[in-house]
Amino acid sequence: MTTANLTDIRNSYERDGYCFPIDAMTPERARCCRDELEQVEAGIKQAGDDSAVLFTHANFVLPFIDEITRLASVLEPVKAILGSNLLVWNASFFTKEADTTDFVSWHQDLTYWGLDDVEEVTAWIAFSAVTVESGCMRFLPCSHKQDIVPHRDTFADVNMLSRGQELAVDVDESRTVDVVLEPGQMSLHHGHIFHASHANQSQDRRIGLAIRYITPSMSQVGGEKSYAHLVSGEDSIGNFHLLPAPNGTLLSEDLELARRNVEALEKYFYAGAEAQGKRLR
């Protein structure tokens, strides 16, 4: 990727709050990643393990996901925005099954994460074709220039967010942009951008991996340390417990760390809520 390409990405991101499409991997590799993921899913379903922990902290327990978070094709665009020192705070799957009603309401990511700044970029990588019909993300351009606006909780069963949270302000749908991606392509978006997605009305699964990159200067509100992976540069600050890459698939010690991190983060995701127990999103 050339310096000019990276400059264009940074300028687009700073202007609009997002940039897409960016080639993260070949369609063939995306297909292989999907196959590997679905093999893991089949094994978990058979074993009855805790899939919620796995799919909110996929990089903790799946080496091939950790490898994706470190790909130069993913890191270089993020580094153009945040700089060379990068942590992965979270890597989670957003999967909508074929012809289902699950959706994501209008929201801002950083509302409930308990992070103290905005030095964060989400890289959303498509493992399947992501179309309007399959429920691609939608962005409201330039909305990242606002601070966090009021949200309300719904805890709706078909809302994929942790609290079923949604913006308590109106969104001009006529101004929104559909984030259509081919397998292997990614989008980047700001933690304040207004975004949402419709249900999947197609006959194929819509599978996306959301990688949350932050700078080491970020920290959890209140000073409590959660876990992260250093994937570029160095961390001389120490606001997070740094983890090594997983040595194998679904190792018990890695699953335990993922569960521990879920417990540490739940107080931020559900702060002030009357109910709990969905997903850390």
Backbone as CSV, one residue per row, in Angstrom:
resi,resn,N_x,N_y,N_z,CA_x,CA_y,CA_z,C_x,C_y,C_z
1,MET,0.850,-1.191,0.000,0.000,0.000,0.000,0.887,1.243,0.000
2,THR,0.657,2.159,-0.934,1.525,3.321,-1.084,1.198,4.399,-0.056
3,THR,2.157,5.312,0.098,1.944,6.446,1.006,0.735,7.264,0.578
4,ALA,0.553,7.411,-0.737,-0.598,8.176,-1.251,-1.901,7.499,-0.867
5,ASN,-1.947,6.156,-0.993,-3.156,5.427,-0.602,-3.464,5.639,0.877
6,LEU,-2.432,5.545,1.698,-2.617,5.707,3.141,-3.051,7.121,3.494
7,THR,-2.522,8.100,2.781,-2.939,9.489,3.008,-4.402,9.674,2.645
8,ASP,-4.824,9.059,1.544,-6.239,9.131,1.140,-7.141,8.498,2.193
9,ILE,-6.693,7.363,2.730,-7.480,6.689,3.767,-7.614,7.583,4.992
10,ARG,-6.509,8.145,5.440,-6.541,9.016,6.618,-7.429,10.234,6.374
11,ASN,-7.302,10.851,5.201,-8.111,12.034,4.905,-9.597,11.707,4.851
12,SER,-9.931,10.573,4.231,-11.331,10.160,4.163,-11.877,9.888,5.556
13,TYR,-11.081,9.209,6.370,-11.494,8.881,7.732,-11.704,10.139,8.564
14,GLU,-10.771,11.065,8.480,-10.888,12.290,9.267,-12.066,13.147,8.809
15,ARG,-12.344,13.133,7.504,-13.444,13.939,6.970,-14.809,13.319,7.271
16,ASP,-14.933,12.020,6.975,-16.242,11.364,7.013,-16.482,10.532,8.265
17,GLY,-15.400,10.113,8.935,-15.535,9.229,10.080,-15.421,7.768,9.717
18,TYR,-15.128,7.472,8.464,-15.009,6.084,7.992,-14.246,6.070,6.674
19,CYS,-13.839,4.872,6.275,-13.245,4.670,4.954,-13.491,3.228,4.537
20,PHE,-13.899,3.021,3.288,-14.105,1.688,2.720,-14.262,1.838,1.203
21,PRO,-14.093,0.743,0.428,-13.567,-0.556,0.841,-12.042,-0.559,0.795
22,ILE,-11.436,-1.324,1.676,-9.990,-1.501,1.728,-9.725,-3.008,1.667
23,ASP,-8.789,-3.427,0.838,-8.481,-4.852,0.719,-7.651,-5.306,1.911
24,ALA,-8.236,-6.149,2.755,-7.539,-6.685,3.924,-6.879,-8.022,3.619
25,MET,-7.516,-8.804,2.765,-7.004,-10.116,2.369,-7.659,-10.520,1.059
26,THR,-7.153,-11.564,0.431,-7.746,-12.034,-0.810,-9.092,-12.696,-0.531
27,PRO,-9.969,-12.743,-1.530,-11.234,-13.468,-1.334,-11.006,-14.932,-0.968
28,GLU,-9.931,-15.518,-1.510,-9.629,-16.919,-1.209,-9.278,-17.107,0.267
29,ARG,-8.487,-16.179,0.808,-8.141,-16.276,2.228,-9.370,-16.042,3.092
30,ALA,-10.227,-15.111,2.697,-11.455,-14.875,3.456,-12.318,-16.133,3.481
31,ARG,-12.353,-16.857,2.352,-13.109,-18.103,2.281,-12.520,-19.133,3.245
32,CYS,-11.176,-19.232,3.282,-10.509,-20.162,4.192,-10.785,-19.791,5.652
33,CYS,-10.775,-18.487,5.947,-11.075,-18.030,7.307,-12.502,-18.373,7.695
34,ARG,-13.415,-18.191,6.763,-14.804,-18.553,7.043,-14.915,-20.050,7.314
35,ASP,-14.251,-20.870,6.493,-14.304,-22.319,6.691,-13.767,-22.700,8.070
36,GLU,-12.648,-22.078,8.462,-12.058,-22.396,9.763,-12.980,-21.965,10.893
37,LEU,-13.561,-20.783,10.761,-14.506,-20.308,11.769,-15.683,-21.267,11.903
38,GLU,-16.231,-21.693,10.786,-17.413,-22.546,10.848,-17.087,-23.932,11.384
39,GLN,-15.848,-24.385,11.200,-15.431,-25.630,11.838,-15.387,-25.464,13.354
40,VAL,-14.858,-24.312,13.806,-14.828,-24.040,15.243,-16.245,-23.955,15.796
41,GLU,-17.125,-23.261,15.083,-18.519,-23.132,15.523,-19.178,-24.497,15.670
42,ALA,-18.932,-25.379,14.697,-19.542,-26.718,14.740,-19.040,-27.495,15.949
43,GLY,-17.743,-27.367,16.254,-17.190,-28.058,17.401,-17.737,-27.538,18.715
44,ILE,-17.896,-26.225,18.801,-18.432,-25.624,20.028,-19.887,-26.024,20.232
45,LYS,-20.639,-26.030,19.150,-22.054,-26.413,19.255,-22.177,-27.845,19.754
46,GLN,-21.288,-28.713,19.266,-21.325,-30.117,19.670,-20.903,-30.284,21.126
47,ALA,-19.909,-29.481,21.549,-19.391,-29.606,22.911,-20.209,-28.823,23.930
48,GLY,-21.041,-27.890,23.449,-21.851,-27.074,24.348,-21.042,-26.070,25.130
49,ASP,-19.930,-25.570,24.550,-19.060,-24.630,25.258,-19.658,-23.225,25.214
50,ASP,-18.947,-22.288,25.843,-19.439,-20.912,25.980,-19.111,-20.117,24.722
51,SER,-19.998,-20.129,23.742,-19.740,-19.445,22.475,-19.752,-17.936,22.637
52,ALA,-20.475,-17.414,23.636,-20.532,-15.966,23.829,-19.157,-15.406,24.154
53,VAL,-18.412,-16.092,25.013,-17.058,-15.660,25.343,-16.165,-15.749,24.122
54,LEU,-16.263,-16.861,23.389,-15.426,-17.043,22.208,-15.636,-15.933,21.196
55,PHE,-16.840,-15.611,20.891,-17.091,-14.704,19.774,-17.070,-13.227,20.149
56,THR,-16.861,-12.924,21.428,-16.570,-11.538,21.792,-15.082,-11.304,22.004
57,HIS,-14.304,-12.387,22.162,-12.860,-12.294,22.364,-12.157,-13.317,21.472
58,ALA,-12.483,-13.292,20.199,-11.993,-14.318,19.284,-10.474,-14.343,19.195
59,ASN,-9.841,-13.182,19.285,-8.377,-13.125,19.175,-7.677,-13.699,20.403
60,PHE,-8.384,-13.871,21.506,-7.800,-14.481,22.702,-7.585,-15.980,22.501
61,VAL,-8.444,-16.616,21.710,-8.517,-18.086,21.709,-8.367,-18.730,20.345
62,LEU,-8.323,-17.938,19.274,-8.184,-18.484,17.925,-6.945,-17.887,17.260
63,PRO,-5.888,-18.663,17.064,-4.662,-18.121,16.467,-4.875,-17.471,15.101
64,PHE,-5.777,-18.010,14.277,-5.945,-17.417,12.946,-6.591,-16.035,13.018
65,ILE,-7.369,-15.778,14.068,-7.925,-14.432,14.248,-6.845,-13.483,14.753
66,ASP,-6.030,-13.944,15.696,-4.904,-13.122,16.146,-4.000,-12.753,14.972
67,GLU,-3.759,-13.694,14.058,-2.924,-13.421,12.883,-3.544,-12.337,12.008
68,ILE,-4.850,-12.368,11.849,-5.524,-11.350,11.032,-5.326,-9.967,11.642
69,THR,-5.396,-9.871,12.973,-5.232,-8.556,13.621,-3.850,-7.969,13.397
70,ARG,-2.878,-8.819,12.990,-1.500,-8.381,12.800,-1.104,-8.257,11.329
71,LEU,-2.026,-8.504,10.396,-1.716,-8.398,8.972,-1.309,-6.971,8.623
72,ALA,-0.249,-6.832,7.834,0.185,-5.501,7.406,-0.911,-4.782,6.635
73,SER,-1.680,-5.523,5.852,-2.743,-4.919,5.047,-3.851,-4.339,5.908
74,VAL,-3.976,-4.830,7.139,-4.943,-4.284,8.099,-4.290,-3.200,8.947
75,LEU,-3.080,-3.465,9.425,-2.416,-2.542,10.338,-2.008,-1.229,9.687
76,GLU,-1.492,-1.277,8.461,-0.968,-0.049,7.860,-2.028,1.044,7.741
77,PRO,-3.250,0.760,7.263,-4.272,1.811,7.249,-4.627,2.330,8.642
78,VAL,-4.651,1.423,9.636,-4.964,1.857,10.994,-3.840,2.719,11.546
79,LYS,-2.594,2.324,11.278,-1.443,3.109,11.729,-1.440,4.503,11.106
80,ALA,-1.935,4.617,9.868,-2.007,5.934,9.218,-2.925,6.874,9.980
81,ILE,-3.848,6.316,10.753,-4.811,7.116,11.516,-4.365,7.297,12.959
82,LEU,-3.947,6.225,13.618,-3.657,6.249,15.055,-2.174,6.329,15.385
83,GLY,-1.299,6.057,14.437,0.127,5.993,14.729,0.603,4.561,14.826
84,SER,1.888,4.382,15.085,2.511,3.061,14.972,2.346,2.172,16.201
85,ASN,1.991,2.741,17.345,1.824,1.940,18.565,0.357,1.550,18.718
86,LEU,0.078,0.254,18.590,-1.311,-0.193,18.550,-1.551,-1.405,19.438
87,LEU,-2.666,-1.365,20.145,-3.179,-2.511,20.883,-4.479,-2.974,20.242
88,VAL,-4.759,-4.265,20.337,-6.091,-4.777,20.016,-6.819,-4.985,21.336
89,TRP,-7.877,-4.211,21.525,-8.656,-4.250,22.766,-9.724,-5.332,22.719
90,ASN,-10.187,-5.630,21.518,-11.307,-6.559,21.369,-11.393,-6.973,19.903
91,ALA,-11.731,-8.221,19.657,-12.021,-8.686,18.292,-13.223,-9.609,18.373
92,SER,-14.328,-9.194,17.799,-15.577,-9.945,17.952,-16.260,-10.148,16.607
93,PHE,-17.051,-11.208,16.528,-17.786,-11.511,15.306,-19.186,-10.907,15.346
94,PHE,-19.592,-10.362,14.221,-20.970,-9.939,14.008,-21.522,-10.802,12.891
95,THR,-22.231,-11.859,13.266,-22.763,-12.821,12.293,-24.286,-12.756,12.298
96,LYS,-24.839,-12.516,11.133,-26.296,-12.566,10.961,-26.625,-13.798,10.124
97,GLU,-27.419,-14.675,10.706,-27.785,-15.874,9.964,-28.698,-15.521,8.797
98,ALA,-28.715,-16.392,7.809,-29.515,-16.150,6.599,-31.001,-16.013,6.936
99,ASP,-31.627,-15.030,6.294,-33.076,-14.838,6.368,-33.580,-14.812,7.815
100,THR,-32.981,-13.918,8.608,-33.361,-13.774,10.014,-33.671,-12.311,10.310
101,THR,-34.114,-12.051,11.521,-34.579,-10.702,11.873,-33.601,-9.908,12.731
102,ASP,-32.456,-10.480,13.086,-31.491,-9.762,13.927,-30.965,-8.516,13.217
103,PHE,-30.829,-7.429,13.965,-30.375,-6.169,13.389,-29.524,-5.429,14.411
104,VAL,-28.904,-4.347,13.973,-28.132,-3.470,14.858,-28.718,-2.070,14.757
105,SER,-29.131,-1.521,15.871,-29.767,-0.199,15.877,-28.721,0.906,15.747
106,TRP,-29.171,2.127,15.491,-28.274,3.270,15.397,-27.617,3.516,16.749
107,HIS,-26.292,3.618,16.744,-25.562,3.785,17.997,-24.171,4.340,17.721
108,GLN,-23.458,4.660,18.788,-22.049,5.045,18.748,-21.275,4.042,19.603
109,ASP,-20.225,3.485,19.053,-19.524,2.390,19.725,-19.002,2.746,21.110
110,LEU,-18.418,3.908,21.263,-17.704,4.236,22.492,-18.623,4.605,23.658
111,THR,-19.928,4.515,23.452,-20.875,4.926,24.495,-20.685,4.157,25.794
112,TYR,-20.516,2.832,25.702,-20.532,1.995,26.900,-19.258,1.178,27.096
113,TRP,-18.192,1.492,26.423,-16.997,0.661,26.519,-16.108,1.010,27.710
114,GLY,-16.348,2.129,28.354,-15.549,2.483,29.512,-14.131,2.881,29.182
115,LEU,-13.897,3.379,27.971,-12.584,3.882,27.577,-12.567,5.391,27.710
116,ASP,-11.405,5.948,28.025,-11.339,7.344,28.452,-11.057,8.348,27.343
117,ASP,-10.941,7.884,26.078,-10.619,8.812,24.992,-11.181,8.251,23.695
118,VAL,-10.833,8.867,22.572,-11.367,8.451,21.272,-10.279,7.919,20.345
119,GLU,-9.115,7.556,20.899,-8.025,7.040,20.067,-8.284,5.565,19.754
120,GLU,-9.342,5.317,19.001,-9.799,3.967,18.680,-10.276,3.927,17.239
121,VAL,-9.994,2.832,16.550,-10.488,2.587,15.193,-10.994,1.155,15.131
122,THR,-12.170,0.962,14.568,-12.680,-0.385,14.316,-12.417,-0.764,12.873
123,ALA,-11.713,-1.884,12.690,-11.545,-2.480,11.366,-12.549,-3.621,11.253
124,TRP,-13.485,-3.504,10.309,-14.565,-4.488,10.153,-14.295,-5.258,8.869
125,ILE,-13.943,-6.552,9.002,-13.492,-7.360,7.867,-14.574,-8.354,7.479
126,ALA,-14.914,-8.389,6.190,-15.971,-9.265,5.679,-15.427,-10.662,5.390
127,PHE,-16.037,-11.677,5.996,-15.726,-13.072,5.685,-16.704,-13.623,4.652
128,SER,-17.774,-12.895,4.397,-18.771,-13.269,3.390,-19.127,-12.014,2.610
129,ALA,-19.890,-12.183,1.549,-20.365,-11.012,0.803,-21.291,-10.203,1.702
130,VAL,-21.020,-8.900,1.801,-21.809,-8.016,2.663,-22.533,-7.025,1.762
131,THR,-23.832,-7.193,1.650,-24.649,-6.422,0.722,-25.779,-5.729,1.477
132,VAL,-26.513,-4.897,0.771,-27.697,-4.266,1.374,-28.687,-5.343,1.792
133,GLU,-28.864,-6.353,0.943,-29.802,-7.423,1.236,-29.379,-8.227,2.474
134,SER,-28.066,-8.424,2.637,-27.599,-9.239,3.771,-27.436,-8.432,5.051
135,GLY,-27.728,-7.127,4.997,-27.698,-6.310,6.213,-26.357,-5.671,6.486
136,CYS,-25.795,-5.016,5.450,-24.520,-4.326,5.630,-24.667,-3.167,6.621
137,MET,-23.522,-2.726,7.158,-23.547,-1.536,8.011,-23.962,-0.319,7.195
138,ARG,-24.479,0.668,7.919,-24.779,1.981,7.340,-24.144,3.039,8.229
139,PHE,-23.530,4.024,7.609,-22.895,5.123,8.331,-23.596,6.432,8.018
140,LEU,-23.623,7.331,9.002,-24.054,8.709,8.771,-22.789,9.557,8.669
141,PRO,-22.428,10.009,7.461,-21.164,10.740,7.285,-21.046,11.938,8.218
142,CYS,-19.844,12.116,8.725,-19.443,13.268,9.545,-20.036,13.270,10.950
143,SER,-20.825,12.258,11.295,-21.422,12.244,12.633,-20.381,11.968,13.718
144,HIS,-19.186,11.529,13.329,-18.125,11.291,14.313,-17.632,12.583,14.954
145,LYS,-17.986,13.729,14.355,-17.532,15.011,14.887,-18.349,15.447,16.103
146,GLN,-19.393,14.685,16.424,-20.178,14.957,17.621,-19.622,14.167,18.801
147,ASP,-19.862,14.660,20.003,-19.577,13.877,21.194,-20.613,12.762,21.307
148,ILE,-20.489,11.952,22.346,-21.492,10.919,22.588,-22.843,11.582,22.862
149,VAL,-23.869,11.139,22.127,-25.215,11.678,22.308,-26.022,10.713,23.181
150,PRO,-27.185,11.133,23.683,-27.980,10.227,24.520,-28.387,8.953,23.783
151,HIS,-28.370,7.843,24.501,-28.854,6.553,24.015,-29.927,6.047,24.975
152,ARG,-30.760,5.159,24.487,-31.733,4.492,25.358,-31.588,2.977,25.188
153,ASP,-31.836,2.240,26.260,-31.750,0.780,26.250,-33.089,0.178,25.855
154,THR,-33.043,-0.887,25.050,-34.266,-1.613,24.706,-34.194,-3.081,25.137
155,PHE,-32.982,-3.635,25.185,-32.769,-5.054,25.445,-33.669,-5.926,24.568
156,ALA,-33.917,-5.472,23.336,-34.720,-6.239,22.385,-33.970,-7.503,21.989
157,ASP,-34.677,-8.621,21.928,-34.047,-9.904,21.628,-33.385,-9.921,20.254
158,VAL,-33.938,-9.195,19.294,-33.398,-9.234,17.931,-32.352,-8.148,17.682
159,ASN,-32.085,-7.319,18.706,-31.040,-6.310,18.584,-29.721,-6.937,19.032
160,MET,-28.695,-6.896,18.181,-27.440,-7.594,18.439,-26.528,-6.871,19.433
161,LEU,-26.867,-5.664,19.847,-26.029,-4.912,20.774,-26.244,-5.360,22.221
162,SER,-25.271,-5.061,23.085,-25.272,-5.577,24.455,-26.541,-5.223,25.219
163,ARG,-26.975,-3.980,25.089,-28.145,-3.498,25.828,-29.327,-3.224,24.892
164,GLY,-29.187,-3.609,23.623,-30.182,-3.192,22.639,-30.219,-1.685,22.541
165,GLN,-29.060,-1.049,22.774,-29.019,0.408,22.849,-29.276,1.047,21.482
166,GLU,-29.890,2.224,21.514,-30.150,2.968,20.287,-30.082,4.460,20.573
167,LEU,-29.721,5.206,19.541,-29.649,6.648,19.674,-31.001,7.211,20.093
168,ALA,-30.963,8.171,21.002,-32.188,8.852,21.415,-32.359,10.155,20.643
169,VAL,-31.724,10.241,19.480,-31.866,11.389,18.590,-32.232,10.868,17.205
170,ASP,-32.819,11.715,16.387,-33.231,11.316,15.047,-32.030,11.231,14.108
171,VAL,-32.087,10.271,13.182,-31.068,10.114,12.150,-31.720,10.340,10.797
172,ASP,-31.113,11.207,9.988,-31.613,11.473,8.637,-31.181,10.320,7.731
173,GLU,-32.071,9.345,7.536,-31.731,8.139,6.777,-31.369,8.449,5.331
174,SER,-31.839,9.555,4.800,-31.547,9.886,3.401,-30.078,10.225,3.190
175,ARG,-29.356,10.527,4.268,-27.946,10.897,4.162,-26.996,9.731,4.447
176,THR,-27.532,8.562,4.769,-26.681,7.460,5.193,-26.052,6.747,3.999
177,VAL,-24.937,6.044,4.281,-24.152,5.356,3.260,-24.134,3.865,3.572
178,ASP,-24.401,3.024,2.554,-24.359,1.572,2.715,-22.928,1.074,2.556
179,VAL,-22.462,0.293,3.529,-21.075,-0.187,3.529,-21.039,-1.585,2.907
180,VAL,-21.070,-1.608,1.587,-21.065,-2.867,0.834,-19.622,-3.344,0.681
181,LEU,-19.372,-4.612,1.030,-18.022,-5.174,1.006,-18.022,-6.552,0.360
182,GLU,-16.957,-6.843,-0.382,-16.714,-8.185,-0.889,-15.943,-8.975,0.165
183,PRO,-15.978,-10.307,0.109,-15.178,-11.093,1.061,-13.706,-10.686,0.998
184,GLY,-13.132,-10.428,2.178,-11.739,-10.004,2.253,-11.552,-8.502,2.325
185,GLN,-12.586,-7.727,2.057,-12.496,-6.274,2.170,-12.883,-5.839,3.577
186,MET,-12.429,-4.619,3.935,-12.762,-4.100,5.260,-13.154,-2.634,5.178
187,SER,-13.819,-2.201,6.226,-14.082,-0.782,6.441,-13.407,-0.376,7.741
188,LEU,-13.107,0.897,7.869,-12.612,1.471,9.121,-13.617,2.501,9.591
189,HIS,-13.919,2.525,10.888,-14.823,3.573,11.368,-14.451,4.058,12.763
190,HIS,-14.836,5.296,13.020,-14.560,6.034,14.253,-15.543,5.615,15.341
191,GLY,-15.116,5.659,16.591,-15.948,5.246,17.707,-17.141,6.124,17.993
192,HIS,-17.217,7.314,17.353,-18.367,8.199,17.534,-19.316,8.206,16.336
193,ILE,-18.954,7.503,15.240,-19.795,7.559,14.042,-21.157,6.915,14.334
194,PHE,-22.232,7.537,13.860,-23.554,6.923,13.942,-23.583,5.781,12.917
195,HIS,-23.892,4.553,13.373,-23.977,3.438,12.432,-25.000,2.421,12.905
196,ALA,-25.472,1.624,11.955,-26.521,0.639,12.206,-26.487,-0.378,11.068
197,SER,-27.343,-1.399,11.158,-27.491,-2.339,10.033,-28.831,-3.049,10.128
198,HIS,-29.409,-3.304,8.942,-30.687,-4.008,8.856,-30.494,-5.511,9.052
199,ALA,-31.611,-6.223,9.096,-31.587,-7.680,9.179,-31.070,-8.285,7.869
200,ASN,-30.633,-9.532,7.953,-30.137,-10.269,6.790,-31.305,-10.950,6.088
201,GLN,-31.660,-10.452,4.911,-32.752,-11.036,4.131,-32.237,-11.915,3.002
202,SER,-30.929,-12.167,2.974,-30.343,-13.006,1.929,-30.391,-14.476,2.344
203,GLN,-29.893,-15.345,1.459,-29.885,-16.773,1.735,-28.519,-17.275,2.181
204,ASP,-27.636,-16.357,2.568,-26.317,-16.729,3.070,-26.053,-15.977,4.365
205,ARG,-25.180,-16.537,5.196,-24.793,-15.868,6.431,-24.019,-14.591,6.107
206,ARG,-24.197,-13.556,6.916,-23.374,-12.350,6.815,-22.409,-12.377,7.984
207,ILE,-21.118,-12.561,7.679,-20.112,-12.752,8.719,-19.085,-11.629,8.646
208,GLY,-18.910,-10.924,9.754,-17.911,-9.869,9.828,-17.126,-9.962,11.122
209,LEU,-15.835,-9.648,11.034,-14.970,-9.608,12.205,-14.656,-8.157,12.519
210,ALA,-15.026,-7.697,13.710,-14.775,-6.315,14.133,-13.577,-6.294,15.072
211,ILE,-12.479,-5.660,14.633,-11.258,-5.562,15.426,-11.159,-4.142,15.973
212,ARG,-11.053,-4.003,17.279,-11.010,-2.693,17.922,-9.555,-2.341,18.260
213,TYR,-8.975,-1.453,17.499,-7.608,-0.997,17.731,-7.628,0.270,18.576
214,ILE,-6.721,0.326,19.547,-6.575,1.519,20.377,-5.090,1.848,20.527
215,THR,-4.798,3.073,20.958,-3.428,3.443,21.272,-3.141,3.103,22.731
216,PRO,-1.869,2.873,23.089,-1.543,2.573,24.489,-1.893,3.689,25.461
217,SER,-2.105,4.907,24.962,-2.472,6.015,25.846,-3.900,5.895,26.361
218,MET,-4.727,5.090,25.706,-6.092,4.862,26.185,-6.048,4.070,27.486
219,SER,-7.113,4.187,28.265,-7.228,3.379,29.478,-8.698,3.188,29.812
220,GLN,-8.957,2.202,30.670,-10.312,1.999,31.163,-10.617,3.062,32.211
221,VAL,-11.806,3.608,32.177,-12.235,4.594,33.160,-12.173,3.963,34.545
222,GLY,-11.650,4.698,35.497,-11.532,4.184,36.853,-10.221,3.504,37.141
223,GLY,-9.392,3.351,36.103,-8.051,2.822,36.315,-7.927,1.321,36.342
224,GLU,-9.032,0.591,36.256,-8.939,-0.869,36.243,-8.342,-1.340,34.914
225,LYS,-7.458,-2.306,34.975,-6.803,-2.807,33.771,-7.568,-3.995,33.191
226,SER,-7.929,-3.889,31.911,-8.411,-5.057,31.190,-7.252,-5.588,30.346
227,TYR,-7.527,-6.583,29.500,-6.478,-7.238,28.733,-6.462,-6.744,27.293
228,ALA,-5.281,-6.770,26.686,-5.132,-6.356,25.290,-3.913,-7.051,24.699
229,HIS,-3.822,-7.021,23.376,-2.665,-7.549,22.658,-1.917,-6.397,22.003
230,LEU,-0.619,-6.345,22.194,0.226,-5.388,21.482,0.513,-5.965,20.100
231,VAL,0.098,-5.254,19.040,0.246,-5.780,17.681,1.154,-4.918,16.812
232,SER,1.534,-3.742,17.302,2.433,-2.873,16.534,3.137,-1.914,17.483
233,GLY,4.438,-1.694,17.248,5.176,-0.718,18.039,5.407,-1.175,19.461
234,GLU,5.265,-0.257,20.403,5.535,-0.560,21.803,4.502,0.092,22.708
235,ASP,4.415,-0.425,23.911,3.559,0.147,24.959,4.447,0.470,26.154
236,SER,4.760,1.728,26.327,5.600,2.158,27.446,4.763,2.715,28.589
237,ILE,3.441,2.608,28.486,2.541,3.221,29.466,1.999,2.203,30.457
238,GLY,1.499,1.078,29.958,1.059,0.012,30.847,-0.344,0.133,31.383
239,ASN,-1.258,0.714,30.592,-2.646,0.836,31.047,-3.435,-0.460,30.916
240,PHE,-2.876,-1.448,30.223,-3.554,-2.728,30.011,-2.603,-3.875,30.330
241,HIS,-3.175,-4.996,30.732,-2.400,-6.218,30.848,-2.176,-6.759,29.438
242,LEU,-0.933,-6.891,29.021,-0.635,-7.348,27.671,-0.544,-8.868,27.636
243,LEU,-1.232,-9.454,26.669,-1.282,-10.906,26.530,-0.431,-11.365,25.362
244,PRO,0.147,-12.559,25.446,0.805,-13.143,24.276,-0.236,-13.673,23.303
245,ALA,0.194,-13.925,22.084,-0.705,-14.535,21.107,-1.085,-15.939,21.568
246,PRO,-2.297,-16.409,21.252,-2.682,-17.771,21.648,-1.813,-18.809,20.941
247,ASN,-1.457,-19.868,21.670,-0.596,-20.920,21.112,-1.382,-22.036,20.443
248,GLY,-2.685,-22.056,20.638,-3.518,-23.095,20.054,-4.968,-22.677,20.072
249,THR,-5.816,-23.494,19.500,-7.239,-23.186,19.379,-7.996,-23.608,20.626
250,LEU,-8.680,-22.645,21.234,-9.564,-22.897,22.372,-8.841,-23.565,23.539
251,LEU,-7.625,-23.128,23.813,-6.909,-23.650,24.973,-7.611,-23.196,26.250
252,SER,-7.623,-24.062,27.248,-8.387,-23.776,28.466,-7.897,-22.510,29.157
253,GLU,-6.561,-22.288,29.169,-6.045,-21.102,29.841,-6.442,-19.817,29.103
254,ASP,-6.527,-19.890,27.775,-6.945,-18.718,27.003,-8.436,-18.445,27.192
255,LEU,-9.232,-19.497,27.232,-10.662,-19.331,27.480,-10.906,-18.717,28.859
256,GLU,-10.110,-19.125,29.837,-10.261,-18.576,31.186,-9.932,-17.087,31.205
257,LEU,-8.874,-16.670,30.486,-8.530,-15.248,30.402,-9.647,-14.466,29.716
258,ALA,-10.231,-15.056,28.674,-11.330,-14.383,27.979,-12.521,-14.193,28.913
259,ARG,-12.846,-15.231,29.679,-13.959,-15.122,30.639,-13.664,-14.047,31.678
260,ARG,-12.412,-14.014,32.139,-12.020,-13.024,33.140,-12.148,-11.609,32.576
261,ASN,-11.798,-11.441,31.310,-11.899,-10.117,30.701,-13.356,-9.713,30.515
262,VAL,-14.193,-10.669,30.157,-15.626,-10.378,30.049,-16.160,-9.866,31.381
263,GLU,-15.793,-10.522,32.457,-16.254,-10.101,33.784,-15.764,-8.695,34.120
264,ALA,-14.516,-8.394,33.745,-13.966,-7.064,34.038,-14.674,-5.973,33.252
265,LEU,-15.087,-6.295,32.015,-15.684,-5.275,31.144,-17.186,-5.125,31.329
266,GLU,-17.835,-6.145,31.896,-19.296,-6.091,32.025,-19.770,-4.871,32.806
267,LYS,-18.999,-4.439,33.812,-19.450,-3.309,34.629,-19.500,-2.021,33.811
268,TYR,-18.697,-1.940,32.754,-18.743,-0.769,31.875,-19.895,-0.899,30.876
269,PHE,-20.021,-2.053,30.263,-21.048,-2.246,29.237,-22.454,-2.140,29.804
270,TYR,-22.627,-2.518,31.070,-23.967,-2.530,31.658,-24.141,-1.502,32.764
271,ALA,-23.239,-0.535,32.841,-23.330,0.483,33.883,-24.669,1.225,33.807
272,GLY,-25.395,1.242,34.898,-26.670,1.954,34.951,-27.837,1.228,34.340
273,ALA,-27.597,0.028,33.788,-28.678,-0.716,33.136,-29.460,-1.522,34.159
274,GLU,-30.719,-1.782,33.864,-31.559,-2.568,34.751,-31.451,-4.062,34.476
275,ALA,-30.839,-4.413,33.332,-30.689,-5.830,32.971,-29.292,-6.044,32.423
276,GLN,-28.888,-7.328,32.361,-27.565,-7.683,31.843,-27.670,-8.986,31.073
277,GLY,-26.487,-9.410,30.534,-26.410,-10.789,30.059,-26.547,-10.996,28.572
278,LYS,-26.289,-9.983,27.739,-26.319,-10.234,26.297,-24.896,-10.390,25.797
279,ARG,-24.359,-9.406,25.096,-23.020,-9.492,24.508,-22.289,-8.201,24.765
280,LEU,-20.967,-8.272,24.765,-20.164,-7.068,24.965,-19.958,-6.368,23.634
281,ARG,-20.950,-5.559,23.244,-20.894,-4.863,21.951,-21.456,-3.465,22.095
